Amino acid sequence: MIPIFVADRPFSLKILEGLKCQGYPFGILSHVFTSKNFKEKFKDFTLATIKVGDSGIYQGQDVSYEYLFSQYVKMGVSHGIIKDYYRDPELTLSSAKEAIKIHNTGDYNKSFELVGVAQGRSVEEYVESYRKQKKMGYEMVAIGGLLDKVQRHVRLVKVKREELLEETLRTIREHYPQDRLFPLGTFNRARIKLFKEVGVWGSDYKGWIFKYNLEESHIQNNRTEQTRNYIETKVFPILGKERLLILSCSDSKRIGIGKAIDIYDGPAYKIVRKYLRHNNGLDVRIISAKYGIISKDTLIEDYNERLTPEKASVYRTRYSQEIRTLSSAYGEVLIYGGSTYQSVFKNVEVKRTNGRIGEQLSQLKKWLYSQDQPSSSS
């Protein structure tokens, strides 16, 4: 599945330019009512595998298809979305007919792939809207209208009807097993597991640009670095890795500053470092007494602190959303560590090591290298 980052200003592209992609493909999406300067930067942006043009109709502006398509060409998009109308399948269908007629004349069909949009108020209406546009000749039909505006927010939207989203995707997939599914605006880390199961091709994501700590950014002027780090450590790994290992931090540490996976130096870390040298399908997170729940690549310095039950309770609350996401987004999850560390993930259905240290190390090795997993408990 490809995350498609919504970008409508040069600063957004500047953030994405500095990503350490590590082989993860991503796309960018923007509407046509951006500046001439931005359109040129969008066209010249080479890191994105996919470039999607949006009609901007939800910005309150409606233009002719001739103008819309000419702007798509200027932006150098690979995919151009039709003008669709929120939960109005009839009006969207009329727009789709006009769009494909104009796209098939001239050279537009050589410049970008035209993407239809299914709209509806029920699963049945979505499927029918999808079917009719496929019959018109659309190779790709996105799925729109699954978002509701959040009150008192101009830019932010969210899915309120998760059941409709899931049932619509599963039903369309059942009818069209080979199609590229493109649910518009619904990318969320918590939905990645569903999107993998259904075989979603890609989904766009507006909220990525807000993933930074405002107070920290004022002090350290590091909003750009924070946002990149969010994508590199909390988006790409879930997309690319099927298994997640959650390790407790260790008493043994190497002196200095470095990546967490290298600074912690207990027996479990030596096992995991050896495994990672030859295997790339594993994501690793660490429950740190000092730093909280961190990525294996988070830069830390050595310290002397143990996790207390009180602090574990604080982490359980502070990271509640992250815990739910991590617990559900991967095919397999294993937690290694003592009871206090494991209590951070209390009441979460994942696999856990248990027993004395030697027994837990043995279970860890077995989970890493074979299909025989430790028994599940919560």
MOUR-V710890 format. One line per field, one symbol per residue. phi: phi as a letter, one per 30 degrees, with the letter a starting at -180 (. if undefined). A space follows every 50 residues. Layout:
# MOUR-V710890
phi->???
This chain:
# MOUR-V710890
phi->.cdcddbbaedddddddcdcdhiddbbbbacdccdeddeddddddcdddb bcccdidddibbbddddedddedddidcbcdddcbehbdddddddddddd ddddcicedccaddcdbdblcaedddddddddddddkddbbdbcicccdd dibdcdbbdccdddeddddddddddbdcdddbddicdaedcdddddddid daacbddedcdadddddddchbeedddddeddcbcedddcccbbcccddb ddbddkcadedcddbdeddddddddddbbccccbbbcceccidbddcddb bdabacdceddddddeddcedddddddcdcdbbbcckdddddddcdicdb dbdajdedddddddedddcbddcdddab
